[in-house]
């Protein structure tokens, strides 16, 4: 039984290499231009850009004020891992959390 399974796996692997499909490579700019025709994509893309800009700004403020993530976490009452996640820009941040972080830096939130 084990031998039969092994032969099937080998034949599947061999089959993958026999196919001669053409692979097309596109630049980021050309893909972005194509997807930018979709309004939903543009909205989501802009939200991601804003989140990453905010994350970069928070990190820059922390470094400029010679603060560690641990220190900011203590001032906000949050774990250091939350501060790291915010600075990475990989996850969203609530307005309440943003307010606590801003307060740790002696800043206010202003919505334009």
N, C-alpha and C positions, 0 to 999 in steps of 0.2 A: 504494500500500500504506500509506504513512504517513497519508494522509488517512482511510482506513477506520479505522485504529486510533484516530485522534483523535476521530472521530465516536462510536465505541463508548464512549470515556472520557466524552465529554460527555453521552451518553445515560444512563450510569450515574450521573453526578453529578446530572443533572436528576431522575432517578428517586428519589434519596435525599431530595430536598426535597419531593416530592409526597406522601410518606407522612405521615400525620397521627397519629402514635402519641403517646399520653399518657405523659408522663414524671412519675414519682412521686419526690418528694424526702423523704428520711427523716432524722431527727436521728441523731447519733452514739449518743445514749443509747438510742434505740429499736432501732437495729441491734445494739448491744452486748447489749441485753436479749434479743433474739431469738437471737443466736449463743451467748449464755451458757448456753443449754439443752444445748449440746453439750460433753460432758466433755473431749474432745480439744482443742477450741477454748480452753476455760478454762485447761487445762494450758499450752498454748502461749502464751496471752495473759499468764499470770502469769510465765512464763519471760522473755518480752520485757520486762515491767515490771521484773523483777529486774535484767536486764542493763542497762537504762537507768538504774536507780537506782545501780547500781555504777559505771557510767560517770560519772554526775554526781558521785558521791562522790569518785572518783579525781581528777576535774578540780578539784573544790572544794579537796581536800587540796593539790594542786599549787599552786593560786593562793594558798591560805592560807600556804603555806611559801615564797612568792615564788620558785618554781621555773619554769623554762621547760620546754617539752616536750623541747627539745634536751638540757637538763641531766638530766632524768629518764631520757631515752634513754641518755645516757652512763653513768649510774649503774647502769642495768639491762643494758647491753650490747646494746641493741636499737636499730634505726633510729628516728628521730623519727617517721616515718610510722606506725609501729606504735603509738606512744603516742597519736598523733592518732586512729587508728582505734579504739583502746580507748575514748578519751574521747568519741568520737561515739556509741558504743553500737550501731553498725551491725553489728558482728561479735562473735562470742563470744570468750571469753578462757579459756585453759587455766589449770588450777590452778597449774602451774609459772610461767607468765607472771604471774599474779596475785601469786604469792609474790615474784617479782623486783620487781614494782612496789611492793608493800607494803614490802619491805625498803628500797627507795629513799627511802621516806617515814619510815623508822624505825618501821614498824608490823608487827604480826604478824597472821596470818589466824586467826580463830576461827570454827569452824563451830558453829552452834547446833543 
